[in-house]
Every structure is written in structure tokens, then in C-alpha cells.
Amino acid sequence: MNSESLNRAFLRVFPESGDDAAILEVQAPGRVNLIGEHTDYNDGFVFPMAIDRVTAIALRRRGDQLIRLYSTAQRQMAEFSIGGPVKKDPPAWSLYAKGVCEALRQKGHTGLGADILVESDIPLGGGLSSSAAFEVATALALLSAWGQTMPPVEMALACQWAEHHYAGTPCGIMDQFISAMAKAGHAMLLDCRDQSYRQIPLDDPTVCVVIVNSHVKHELVAGEYKDRRSQCQAAVAALAKMYPLAKALRDVTMPMLQEGQPSMDPVVFKRARHVVGENQRALDFAAALQKRDYAACGRLMYASHASLRDDYAVSCPELDTLVDLSRSISGVFGARLTGGGFGGCVVVLAKKEAIAPLTQVLEREYPLRCGKNPGIFATAPGPGAHVVRG
Ligand code: GLA
């Protein structure tokens, strides 16, 4: 993202002082999850990386309590006051920022207001965590404006709180965590139980990560997401008599699950089977990547997709088509849906030389089969949120 054009856009929207020396700029990346899907809220393992697309914020301090926000994507202004009530019918996107402001305040971080311009090159609502990037960028920008700091893990948790309480999505910790903590050239194996993590290099010049946007958005995502969460809790509850120490599906093995199967609703059993298998796949993937065994990584990705489709039921025909088409290309190691599902994106791990034939086939076949154009781009693991100009 270009700093100069961000600055110019800021001065067009907030020309008051005309002085760009006072403008602060931060960036926070979107993410793609390589494997470990729907495991974060089960205290399990995820393996995301930051993408090289970001949400950028330009900010100028104000002398009052007002936050004025302009989103170039929404072409809309919003405002709220720090510590004040939520106004009637605020633009939905602005609630993320209000939520972050409140989360910071609860942790003892606050200060004066600001004028803020938000710009993003992350496809919005495409399952690449544009909202987490916005939250993390807002938190970092406000803290910088106030001359305060917060450990990045705390910041990620504050942003997750904002998403739960102001956007109404009971998400796990993966998206905010990777946006705040990513390291360029690395993917991150994160243990969502204790938030310990390992940065694992993903910088082989012959290999690439390709993201394919299905351009499908599912209306029911939020409700389905909540349902999956409660089905996972139901599975743990069904095992409680036999295994009182199992607090989350993270603590459950396949033999334990099979033992508990008779006391479980069949749908709940399938949901749990996905999570238990996916936790192991995330660990196996990290080990395979460390050995640069991309073929093994790819097999795990296909298995993850099949499990998300058949057991967890969060895929859709368009995502399945994209995975099947990718699989037919020589040099593609693996592909799977990434993020919550029901639309959004597929992530493909491939040899660099496979990008051209992959693009060609997807651009030709996907519209024929699904009536839409795919959005295809190769990406590399980018850095986490940072101040560009303080
Ligand atoms: C969404 C949530 C994440 C995670 C994924 C599924 O992206 O925000 O916390 O649960 O779905 O892996």
C-alpha cells in the first residue's frame, strides 16, 4: 500500500490543518489459514500466515474525545466519542473501531480522539480477515496516537473482544493473533489454548501460496458458525462422564471419540471428528513444512478440505469446484477452503511454475461451472501489524 497516496487521500477527507507532518500511519495484514480450520475455538492448533495485503490507517490526533472515521471502501464517514454510547444506527463497519476503542479503554488505555482514514487492499468479506486487520490496525493506531504500548497478544485479545461484543461474531483468536504477531517469510503454528506459537519459515523461492476467491458470500455464516461452536461443546459434554478431564475437543483423541460415539448425536460426532482430525493435521503440516515436504503438506490440505466438506459441512459447490480444478494441475501440491467457509477463498500450495497453468484453468473452467469469475492472486507471508510512520 502506497504511503503517499494514503496521505493525499487523508488530506482530501480531513483538510483542516493541511499539515501532513502530524499524520501517523499504521498497517495490519489480512491472513490466510494454511490448515487448522475451526480448531481455534476448540483450544486447538491453527497454522495461518499473514498475506501481503493490508488495511492501512492514517490518523491525526484531535483535541477532543471524538473519533471521526472515513472508509475509502465504503466511501462513508462515521463518528463516535471515546467512552460515549453507540449512536443510533451507526454504519456497521464503524462498530469494529468503536469496539476496539472500548476494549482498549477497559484495559486502561485511552486518550484523546482522532481523525482516521481507513484503506484496504484485502478483499472485503472474502474470508481473508479484513475485519481482524481493521481491528488490529485501529488498536495499533490509537495506541500509537496516545503514546502507549500493549503486548501484541493483549492487543489481539482486545480486538477479539471487540469482534465478539460489537460485531456479534463469536470468533476464535486466530485472525487477530496472526494479524498482530506475524513474521515476514513465516507461517505460524499457534496453540490456541495457551497462545504459545512457533514461526516456521515459508520462504522457498520455488514454492508459492495462491489464493482463489470464489466470490461467493453466504448469508447464514454467522448462524452456522455459532451452531458449529455449540455442536463442538455438545461433543465434549457427551464425553464428560467417561473423560471428565476433557475440557475441549483439543483434549480428545480419535479412540476417545469412537468410544463416546454411541452417546452422541451423529451430526455432533461428525463435527467432532473433523476437529480432532484437523488438530492432528495442523501439527503434521507444520512438521512436513519444516522438512520442506510439500507433497505431504498438500495431502494434508486435501484431507482437510474433504473433512470440512463432509464432516463439518462448511464448504459449498463453488469451493469444491475450485479445489477439484486445482488438483488437476501438475505442480499443485494441495488446496483447501480457508477461513470460516460457506464461500470466501481457497488456498493453494503449488510450485511457482504452476501459477500460470492454474490461473488459466481456473479462469476458463470456474465461470463455465459456477457462473462466476474467480479472483486469483499469489501471495507471500508478510509481516504483522506495524507503525509505518509514527
Ligand atoms: C473465522 C474465525 C476464526 C476461525 C475460522 C475457522 O475466520 O474468525 O476465528 O474460527 O473462522 O477456522
Residues whose N, C-alpha, C, O or C-beta is under 5 A from the ligand:
A	BS01	GLA	G36 E37 H38 T39 D40 C171 G172 I173 M174 D175 G339 G340
